[in-house]
Amino acid sequence: MLDHLEYSAPKPKVISGAKEDWELVIGMEIHAQVSSEAKLFSGASTGFGAEPNSHVSFVDAAMPGMLPVINEYCVEQAVRTGLGLKAEINLFSAFDRKNYFYPDLPQGYQISQLYHPIVGEGEVIVDMEPGVARRVRIERIHLEQDAGKSIHDMDPTMSFVDLNRTGVALMEIVSRPDIRGPEEAAAYVLKLRQILRYLGTCDGNMQNGNLRADVNVSVCRPGQYEKYQETQDFSHLGTRCEIKNMNSTRFIQQAIEYEARRQIAILEDGGTVDQETRLYDAVKGETRSMRSKEEAHDYRYFPCPDLLPLEIEQAWVDDIAKSLPELPDEKKARFVKDFGLSEYDAGVLTADTVNADFFEKVVAVGEDGKLSANWVINELFGRLKKDDTDISESPVSPEQLGEIVKLIKADTISGKIAKDLFEIVYTEGGNPAEIVEARGMKQVTDTGAIEAAVDEIIAANPAQVEKAQANPKLAGWFVGQVMKATGGKANPKAVDELVKAKLGL
């Protein structure tokens, strides 16, 4: 636990129905594609975007006599994920067959883990606002193979199957029903995605389907969730419906809102909610029934006869733990403590490892945490967003931006000059210090020269002097005129002090 955060119990999203108030209860199953060059049970490539059925081994295609062979690296990635979520690592785990028919599931079953998952209980700390975080419990993480992809838009009368994705390793991360609103659900997905990206166990690309969520939604009357916590009796939470394959946090929130109101309308009309699997139609903004919700016994799970149980050594787990990177919460706390940043700024900079690394390189040169954060977040990120450019392709390197910060800190240039310098470096490149020297951009710090400019402006504007002496707020006009007269090179602080002194303010 991090001492700079305040942990609060989840506050439920209360929805007013036509007759009474209701509370939301949400649990999520996140399917995260393991970052690995090979599939879970074969050596076939996991590369995205290849020609259909070009990354398919005989094992993936379920050819007779082909047996799966476990990919040790995928197991290591699952263990690393568990450690990153402060979860229990099970030294004994086993694979099961989950039997169901889909055209894109060539074996007729999926190799998964039901009875003995590789990772047990853990947690995700979800930042809801600066200084306040909530805890979502992880029930388990298990390894399983992905299915293929059915393609329905290539022919008006036929569907096609692409098996490239078949056999790709997935981690299914199952939460407890601890999420109490759409915003929390989105924040949970983003925080989990952030942790996985830091760990390097999943790239988190939701657009490609490498991270997708099944969202379980139910509604209950106020007070029922507390009864569930006391008894662990899920009947207090109402009947849940699962919304499948969500790969957008915006759509997740919309789907939860719609589904909750759909269930409330049924219950207030005297009906019962059927447990089922539903899909979200983003165009219509509504969920629709896909199939009745299956339970474990419907899949006829049994131990996979082709794979021995996994028995891993604690020493191996300990070695993986030693190699873990600094995780987002730890890095954020360090940025607040070491650099004096606000919770918000530290959160922005640690949202992604690339951003955080860039910032730390800027600080290493600029030697000022707050000033560096201001320039990275406001100037650089703002300009990159305007140009629709990723930070990995930034025209300004961290060393160049750090040099600009260093010049500001040394009073070599003012903030205004720094913005002009930033624009030059952004568009033309070059060494900031050399540009300042070559183009005469140094700030005027000679108080004699500044004083002369102040005297000249005051002497030329007697009427304005009287107004400023009557209303000290108008002294800023003189500061602006002096800055204009010196081409913006005068030290603003020195100008302000001299103006006030000359006017007797």
C-alpha atoms as one frame of an Amber mdcrd trajectory, in Angstrom:
protein
   0.000   0.000   0.000   1.219   3.496  -0.755   1.131   5.950   2.115   0.370
   9.020  -0.006  -3.010   7.677  -1.095  -6.279   7.657   0.827  -8.176   4.403
   0.345 -11.940   4.697   0.454 -14.723   2.149   0.132 -16.304   2.103  -3.320
 -19.246   4.457  -3.562 -22.097   2.926  -5.526 -23.579   4.520  -8.603 -27.204
   5.121  -7.606 -29.705   5.048 -10.456 -33.212   6.348  -9.889 -35.811   4.103
 -11.387 -39.454   4.975 -11.925 -40.337   3.582  -8.491 -37.159   3.389  -6.375
 -33.396   3.753  -6.282 -31.023   1.012  -7.422 -27.314   0.392  -7.118 -24.926
  -0.976  -9.709 -22.676  -3.986  -9.176 -19.999  -4.771 -11.750 -17.419  -7.507
 -12.122 -15.034  -7.799 -15.055 -13.142 -10.499 -16.907 -10.246  -8.953 -18.802
  -8.718 -10.985 -21.613  -5.140  -9.789 -22.080  -3.052 -11.191 -24.922   0.318
 -12.271 -23.573   3.254 -10.422 -25.114   5.090 -13.351 -26.692   6.406 -14.010
 -30.178   5.049 -17.565 -30.127   1.660 -19.017 -29.220   0.780 -20.796 -25.985
   1.091 -24.356 -27.286   2.955 -23.986 -30.585   5.819 -22.079 -32.169   3.576
 -20.229 -34.634   3.944 -16.452 -34.806   1.631 -14.118 -32.903   2.285 -11.192
 -35.287  -0.763  -9.022 -35.956  -2.046  -8.129 -39.413  -0.634 -11.068 -41.409
  -2.456 -12.698 -44.308  -5.317 -14.910 -43.070  -4.257 -18.403 -41.980  -0.549
 -17.693 -42.512   0.418 -18.074 -38.830  -1.116 -21.471 -38.198   0.755 -24.597
 -37.099  -0.594 -28.142 -37.261  -1.296 -27.876 -33.519  -3.324 -24.674 -33.991
  -5.313 -26.263 -36.802  -6.051 -29.325 -34.616  -4.611 -31.807 -37.079  -4.910
 -35.433 -35.892  -2.059 -36.545 -33.654  -0.733 -33.044 -32.983  -0.084 -32.429
 -29.286   0.302 -29.095 -27.489   3.633 -28.139 -25.917   3.579 -25.423 -23.243
   5.395 -22.156 -23.974   7.440 -21.509 -20.820   7.751 -17.804 -21.573   3.951
 -17.391 -21.521   3.908 -19.025 -18.084   6.617 -16.602 -16.955   4.576 -13.666
 -18.256   1.517 -14.837 -16.307   3.592 -15.147 -13.128   5.063 -11.673 -13.721
   1.534 -10.291 -14.088   0.437 -11.946 -10.868   3.386 -10.517  -8.987   2.640
  -7.064 -10.417  -0.911  -7.331  -9.055   0.353  -8.432  -5.620  -1.337 -11.772
  -6.190  -0.712 -15.252  -4.879   1.294 -17.408  -7.313   0.157 -21.009  -7.330
   3.155 -23.335  -7.564   0.787 -26.049  -8.830  -1.619 -25.354 -11.677  -3.243
 -27.428 -14.382  -4.994 -27.089 -17.730  -8.554 -28.132 -18.508 -10.602 -28.575
 -21.646 -13.545 -26.216 -22.027 -15.842 -27.828 -24.573 -17.976 -25.777 -26.937
 -18.478 -25.470 -30.683 -17.525 -22.451 -32.710 -16.489 -22.517 -36.376 -13.288
 -20.674 -35.447 -12.370 -23.180 -32.698 -10.914 -26.068 -34.708 -10.390 -28.434
 -31.765 -13.973 -28.176 -30.581 -12.629 -27.200 -27.163 -10.479 -24.504 -25.614
  -7.513 -25.346 -23.395  -7.973 -23.211 -20.304  -7.658 -23.371 -16.510 -10.688
 -23.716 -14.256  -9.867 -25.766 -11.203  -6.218 -24.856 -10.685  -5.350 -21.399
 -12.128  -1.761 -20.225 -12.167  -2.477 -17.024 -10.195  -4.723 -16.586  -7.183
  -6.077 -13.548  -5.348  -4.579 -10.108  -5.945  -5.656  -6.489  -6.247  -5.714
  -3.418  -8.452  -5.647   0.040  -6.865  -7.770   2.331  -9.029  -7.111   6.079
  -8.919 -10.448   7.875  -8.930  -9.224  11.410  -8.203  -5.997  12.968  -6.889
  -5.266  11.494  -3.474  -8.179   9.040  -3.509  -7.974   5.457  -4.749 -10.151
   2.372  -4.522  -9.286  -1.293  -4.265 -10.651  -3.859  -6.726  -9.947  -7.438
  -5.717  -8.660  -9.910  -8.296 -10.124 -13.382  -7.855  -7.752 -15.241 -10.193
  -5.733 -15.142 -13.384  -5.654 -18.149 -15.633  -3.921 -18.937 -18.902  -5.877
 -20.040 -21.946  -5.639 -20.155 -25.704  -7.512 -17.705 -27.900  -9.960 -18.742
 -30.612  -9.773 -17.751 -34.271 -11.828 -15.119 -36.029 -14.936 -15.537 -38.162
 -15.171 -13.115 -41.097 -18.651 -12.282 -42.342 -18.124  -9.318 -44.688 -16.136
 -10.874 -47.554 -19.012 -12.667 -49.250 -22.786 -12.134 -49.159 -23.559 -15.849
 -48.757 -20.585 -17.325 -46.915 -18.473 -16.745 -43.810 -14.738 -17.362 -43.651
 -12.429 -18.337 -40.793  -8.988 -16.899 -40.026  -7.037 -19.089 -37.585  -4.058
 -16.756 -37.125  -5.234 -15.852 -33.630  -6.018 -19.436 -32.678  -3.738 -20.614
 -29.902  -2.440 -17.155 -28.972  -1.882 -17.015 -25.203  -4.422 -15.087 -23.158
  -4.470 -14.174 -19.500  -8.025 -14.003 -18.201  -7.992 -11.621 -15.234 -11.170
 -12.092 -13.198 -12.233  -9.427 -10.696 -14.581  -9.652  -7.763 -17.852  -7.677
  -8.068 -16.173  -4.674  -6.420 -16.794  -2.087  -9.158 -19.773   0.165  -8.458
 -20.165   2.424 -11.467 -19.365   2.995 -15.165 -16.584   5.488 -14.421 -14.943
   3.059 -11.997 -15.177   0.303 -14.604 -13.373   2.439 -17.187 -10.770   3.549
 -14.629 -10.179  -0.089 -13.624  -9.567  -1.171 -17.213  -7.174   1.723 -17.823
  -5.257   1.087 -14.580  -4.943  -2.624 -15.296  -3.830  -1.841 -18.847  -1.238
   0.592 -17.478   0.179  -2.040 -15.099   0.371  -4.687 -17.847   2.211  -2.264
 -20.124   4.683  -1.399 -17.370   5.275  -5.110 -16.764   5.649  -5.794 -20.476
   3.224  -8.717 -20.287   0.564  -7.271 -22.642   0.791  -4.322 -25.032  -2.749
  -3.264 -24.073  -3.758  -2.511 -27.673  -7.552  -2.485 -27.393  -8.083  -1.532
 -31.023  -6.461  -4.785 -32.165  -8.330  -6.781 -29.529  -5.189  -7.510 -27.512
  -7.049  -6.299 -24.441 -10.794  -6.776 -24.221 -13.306  -7.038 -21.438 -16.372
  -9.078 -20.573 -18.469  -6.903 -18.249 -20.860  -8.513 -15.758 -23.621  -6.104
 -14.723 -26.377  -6.480 -12.131 -28.524  -4.110 -10.084 -29.654  -4.371  -6.478
 -31.514  -2.271  -3.951 -29.510  -0.080  -1.553 -28.098  -2.123   1.332 -27.968
  -5.433  -0.560 -24.286  -5.059  -1.456 -23.416  -4.713   2.227 -25.319  -7.960
   2.908 -23.297  -9.670   0.179 -20.082  -8.474   1.828 -21.196  -9.943   5.138
 -22.436 -13.280   3.787 -20.615 -13.656   0.417 -24.036 -14.713  -0.904 -24.200
 -13.531  -4.520 -28.005 -13.690  -4.542 -28.031 -10.300  -2.789 -26.474  -8.730
  -5.900 -29.233  -9.574  -8.360 -29.028 -11.553 -11.598 -26.022 -10.624 -13.691
 -25.784 -10.305 -17.432 -22.475 -10.460 -19.235 -21.610  -8.022 -22.025 -18.986
  -9.679 -24.225 -15.859  -8.481 -25.983 -15.727  -4.785 -25.104 -12.591  -3.071
 -26.388 -13.350   0.598 -25.686 -13.628   2.250 -22.267 -16.140   4.729 -23.677
 -18.356   1.922 -24.951 -17.924   0.025 -21.672 -19.420   2.976 -19.791 -22.256
   3.378 -22.286 -23.050  -0.352 -22.242 -23.157  -0.462 -18.425 -25.499   2.532
 -18.267 -27.870   1.023 -20.825 -27.799  -2.475 -19.356 -28.455  -1.221 -15.822
 -31.485   0.773 -16.933 -32.760  -2.191 -18.976 -32.601  -4.450 -15.936 -34.224
  -1.847 -13.666 -37.123  -1.424 -16.095 -37.715  -5.193 -16.122 -37.601  -5.486
 -12.329 -39.845  -2.497 -11.679 -42.338  -3.906 -14.163 -42.562  -7.065 -12.073
 -40.412  -9.230 -14.331 -37.204 -11.170 -13.727 -33.819 -10.629 -15.335 -32.596
 -13.662 -17.262 -28.930 -14.532 -16.819 -27.511 -14.260 -20.320 -24.643 -13.137
 -22.492 -25.248  -9.917 -24.425 -23.480  -7.808 -27.028 -23.286  -4.028 -27.165
 -24.366  -2.292 -30.357 -22.398   0.963 -30.378 -24.427   2.374 -33.278 -27.779
   1.910 -31.531 -26.323   2.459 -28.063 -27.960  -0.667 -26.646 -27.206  -4.230
 -25.606 -28.848  -7.216 -27.272 -29.148 -10.850 -26.324 -26.488 -13.182 -27.691
 -27.162 -16.457 -25.838 -28.212 -17.746 -22.431 -25.389 -17.474 -19.926 -23.520
 -20.746 -19.543 -22.236 -22.065 -16.224 -19.071 -24.120 -15.799 -20.955 -27.425
 -16.020 -22.348 -26.434 -19.429 -18.828 -26.553 -20.857 -18.145 -30.073 -19.509
 -14.730 -29.099 -18.149 -12.284 -31.933 -17.539  -8.481 -32.061 -17.089  -6.625
 -31.780 -20.375  -5.121 -35.229 -21.008  -2.434 -33.848 -23.335  -0.733 -31.586
 -20.772   0.887 -32.435 -17.460   0.169 -30.137 -14.508   2.515 -27.204 -14.075
   4.748 -27.461 -11.041   6.970 -24.422 -10.637   9.626 -23.679  -8.043   9.456
 -20.805  -5.601  13.044 -19.872  -6.468  11.960 -19.280 -10.096   9.094 -17.067
  -8.940  11.494 -15.157  -6.676  13.862 -14.534  -9.599  10.981 -13.122 -11.656
   9.987 -10.892  -8.732  13.510  -9.456  -8.591  13.268  -8.449 -12.266   9.999
  -6.516 -11.919  10.181  -2.876 -13.006   9.062   0.060 -10.894   5.282  -0.032
 -11.219   2.958   2.971 -11.809   1.903   3.606  -8.200   5.477   3.357  -6.964
   6.761   5.640  -9.705   3.984   8.160  -9.106   4.755   8.248  -5.372   8.448
   8.779  -6.126   7.728  11.635  -8.538   5.608  13.347  -5.875   8.243  12.816
  -3.176  11.475  13.411  -5.113  10.385  16.096  -7.576   7.691  17.870  -5.555
   5.041  17.253  -8.217   1.308  17.397  -7.648  -0.658  14.129  -7.688  -2.203
  15.203 -10.980   1.078  16.011 -12.734   2.707  12.836 -11.434  -0.283  10.853
 -12.690  -0.043  12.367 -16.177   3.678  11.652 -16.407   3.408   8.062 -15.170
   0.392   7.182 -17.318   2.797   5.526 -19.721   6.355   4.274 -19.308   7.473
   6.244 -22.378   6.177   9.508 -20.878   7.791   8.766 -17.528  11.154   7.886
 -19.073  11.085  11.040 -21.222  10.373  13.208 -18.176  13.180  11.681 -16.117
  15.654  12.352 -18.909  14.493  15.983 -19.035  14.980  16.317 -15.265  18.455
  14.772 -15.486  19.524  17.692 -17.711  17.256  20.493 -16.442  17.742  19.677
 -12.754  14.325  21.048 -11.777  11.421  18.607 -11.354   8.498  21.042 -11.249
   9.762  23.184 -14.116  10.526  20.084 -16.188   7.051  18.674 -15.535   5.448
  21.954 -16.574   7.326  22.012 -19.877   6.765  18.330 -20.651   3.030  18.394
 -19.857   1.973  21.834 -21.051   4.353  22.742 -23.853   5.540  19.432 -25.323
   2.418  17.288 -24.818   0.228  20.184 -25.941   2.181  20.654 -29.147   2.377
  16.917 -29.868  -1.387  16.599 -29.416  -1.976  19.527 -31.754   0.230  17.875
 -34.391  -1.211  14.386 -33.690   2.321  13.119 -33.024   3.361  10.392 -30.601
   6.008  11.199 -28.012   8.229   8.490 -29.495   8.419  10.676 -32.613   8.849
  13.991 -30.791  10.965  16.492 -32.768  12.316  17.734 -29.422  14.471  15.226
 -27.557  14.424  15.027 -23.739  17.984  16.333 -23.732  16.995  19.387 -25.787
  13.987  20.117 -23.573  16.129  19.605 -20.484  18.605  22.171 -21.843  15.761
  24.701 -22.295  14.693  24.109 -18.685  18.303  24.547 -17.571  18.552  27.890
 -19.410  15.343  29.118 -17.736  16.531  28.012 -14.304  19.848  29.835 -14.804
  17.972  33.034 -15.766  19.737  32.927 -19.125  16.339  33.191 -20.818  12.875
  34.207 -19.645   9.750  32.090 -19.932   8.629  34.059 -22.978  11.984  33.655
 -24.703  11.895  29.959 -23.778   8.656  29.524 -25.728  10.244  31.127 -28.781
  13.285  28.900 -28.326  11.096  25.804 -27.974   9.401  26.633 -31.279  12.766
  26.977 -33.017  14.023  23.661 -31.628  10.714  21.947 -32.449  10.693  23.081
 -36.075  14.386  23.447 -36.894  16.250  21.355 -34.327  19.607  22.342 -32.906
  21.321  22.851 -29.564  19.256  25.269 -27.413  22.261  26.930 -25.769  23.962
  27.515 -29.121  20.745  28.914 -30.617  20.389  31.390 -27.726  23.981  32.544
 -28.174  23.871  32.761 -31.978  20.539  34.618 -32.145  21.089  36.972 -29.238
  18.215  35.587 -27.214  19.801  35.962 -23.789  17.698  37.606 -21.127  18.753
  41.105 -20.055  19.656  40.888 -16.364  21.704  44.105 -16.199  19.643  46.216
 -13.772  21.176  49.394 -15.194  19.877  48.684 -18.676  16.487  47.639 -17.327
  16.277  50.729 -15.109  16.977  52.985 -18.062  14.111  51.399 -19.990  11.784
  51.777 -16.989  12.701  55.449 -16.550  12.063  56.130 -20.224   8.600  54.535
 -20.194   7.581  56.321 -16.975   8.781  59.715 -18.235   6.839  59.316 -21.461
   3.542  58.413 -19.760   2.761  60.828 -16.850  -0.990  60.288 -17.087  -0.556
  56.532 -16.775   1.719  57.095 -13.778  -1.065  58.906 -11.916  -3.520  56.094
 -12.694  -1.071  53.408 -11.519  -0.343  55.266  -8.297  -4.074  55.498  -7.648
  -4.631  51.856  -8.590  -1.476  49.711  -8.140  -2.967  46.935 -10.308  -2.334
  49.138 -13.345   1.431  48.935 -12.765   1.387  45.842 -14.952   0.934  48.112
 -17.951   4.426  49.550 -17.378   5.896  46.056 -17.036   4.389  45.127 -20.384
   5.714  48.268 -22.061   9.237  47.680 -20.721   9.183  44.072 -21.885   8.029
  45.238 -25.305  10.751  47.894 -25.457  13.446  45.345 -24.603  12.186  42.797
 -27.108  10.995  40.529 -24.300  14.579  40.018 -23.123  14.373  41.850 -19.805
  14.063  39.782 -16.657  10.314  40.080 -15.831  10.891  39.847 -12.083  13.508
  42.614 -12.159  11.226  44.793 -14.293   8.313  44.334 -11.905  10.431  45.240
  -8.877  11.885  48.349 -10.551   8.504  49.574 -11.806   6.962  49.307  -8.333
   9.960  51.036  -6.777   9.918  53.904  -9.284   6.160  54.408  -8.852   6.440
  54.260  -5.083   4.065  51.286  -4.803
